[in-house]
């Protein structure tokens, strides 16, 4: 019974993953729209005009695509409409945390909206004093920056920037749920056959 439940759960996860991939694919192919705090849609491409506030940057612990530890640089951005939004500008090596190179302040940026990452049982608490973060708790963000932000983060899209290196959002997500579902169902069927075999023997 337990293995059947696990198999069914994996099928639900498969449907969720397929919906997520379709959502990301649709977002990547869509033209960006003007940012507004009223937009509450995951993987929506947006355009913003305004300025970065580099004095209140957040360094979020993260691994790059090769599994190397470093930080995502989360920088507050104020639009020309006075809307505050957090922008994930990309990944840096650990040794650049206090030595980020000087950059110009672009007035126009394009990015993709995504909800802030959630804390799980194994996520450490944020260290606001050292400015080392493990998840974006909006209450902590408000304490650190003195500003309220939406749960939607803009992930910067700019192929011409290398430091920080913008996060690449793709539809290439691990999707082994069907394989896991088949495995759990196969175990269930095997147990039933063994049960019937030994019962007949007795």
N, C-alpha and C positions, 0 to 999 in steps of 0.2 A: 504493500500500500504506500509506504513512504517513498519508494523509488518511482512509483507512478505519479505521486504528487510533485516530486522533483522534476520529472520529465515534463509535466504540464506547466510547471513554473518556468522552465526553460523555453517552452513554446511562447509563453506570454512575453518573456524577455526578448525572444526573437522578433515578435511583432513590434515591440517597443524600439528595438534597434533599427529595424527596417524603416519605421516611421521617422526616426531621428535622422537616418541617412538621407531619406527623401527630403526632409526639412532643410538639412544642410545643403544638399544639391540645389534645391530651389533657391535658397538664399544666395549661393555663390553665383548663380546664373542671373540673378535679378539686378537691375540697375539700382544704384544707391538713391535713397530719398533723403530729404532734409531732416536732420535730427530734431526730435522733440521729446521732452520727458514723458509725453503721453503715449509714445510708442512703446508697447509692451509685447514685443514679438521677438522670440529667440531666433537668432541667425538672420536678422534683418540687416542688410547693408545700408549704411547711413553716411551722410556728409555733414561735417560740422565746420563752422567758422568761428574763430575766437582765439584764445591764447592759453598756453600751458602755464601752470603754476609749479615751477620746478622746486620751489622751496618746501613743498609738502609731499614729495614723492614717497611712495611705499615700495618696499622691496619684498616681494612675495617669493618664498622658496619654491623652486621649480626645477624640473629636469628638462634638458633640451631633447631634440629628436634622437640623439645618440645616447641618451641616458646620463649625461654629465650634469652634476648638480650646479645650480647657480640661482639667479633671481629673475623673476619677471618684474619689470619696472612699471609700476602703476602710477600714472601722473594725473593729478586733477586738471581739468580743462574747463574754462569758462567761455561759454558761447557768447556771441554778440547779443543774444536775447537774455543774457544773465542766467543761463541754465548751467548748473554744475553737473559734470559727468566725469567718471573715472575712465581713463584711457590706458589700456594695456599696450605700452609702446614696444614690448618685446623682451627678449631674454638676454642676460649678460652673464659673464663669468663672475665668480664670487669676488675675485680680487678687484673688480671694477666698481664694487658697491660704493665706495667712498672716493672713487677717482673717475667718475663718468666724464668723458670729454665734453667740452662746450659745444652746444649745438644752437642753431638758429631757431627761432620760435615761429613755426609755420602758422599761417592764418587759416588755411583750409586743409582739412584732413578727411580721409575716407576710412571707414572701418566697418566691422561687423558687430552687432549687438549680441551679447551672450550674458546669461545670468551668472552671478558671482558663484565661485565654487563653495561647496558646503563642507562643514566639519563632520568628520565621522569619529568613531570611538578611538581611533588611533592617531588622530590629528593633534599635535601639540598646541598649546595655547600661544597666541601671538605675544611677541616681546616688543611692546611699543617703545620702551626705553632704548633698545638697541636697533629699532626699526627693522626687525626680522619677523616676517609674517608667514603663516602657514595656511591661512584661509582669510577671506575678506569678510570679516564680521562688521556689518555696517555701523554698529554702535562703537566699535573700536576705531573705525575709520573716522567717525564724527569727533571722537575724543582727540584723535591724532591731528586731524586737519582743521577742526573747528567748523566743518561744513557737512551738511546732510547730502547724501547721494542716493540715487536710485540703485536697485539691485542689478540693473543691467549695465554691464561694462562694455565699452567700445574697444574691440581689438583692432589695432592700427593695421592698415594695409598700405605698405610702401616698399616696393622692391629695391628702391635706391638707398635704403638705410640698412646698415649692418650692425651698428651699435647704438641702442639695443637692436637685436635682430627680431623683427616682427614675427609673431607666432603664425605658422602656416596652418590654416583651417582647411581640411580636406574631408572627403567622404570615405577615405580609407581607414575605417574603424574596425577593430577586431570584432568579428561576428561569428563565434563558434557555438552559438546557442542551439542550432539545429543538431550539430554533432553531439552536444551534451545531452539533448533531449533523447536522441536515438540511443545513446549509451544507457541512460537511466531506464528507458522502456525495455531495452534488451536485457538488462539485469533483472527487471521485474518478470519478464517472460521466462527467463532461465530459472528463476526461483520457483515459478509455478510448475514448470516441467519437472524440476527435481522433486518437488512436493508430490506431484501426481505419480511419478515413477516409484518413489519409496513407499507411497501409500499402496500402490498396486502390488508391490513386492510383499508387503506385510499381509 
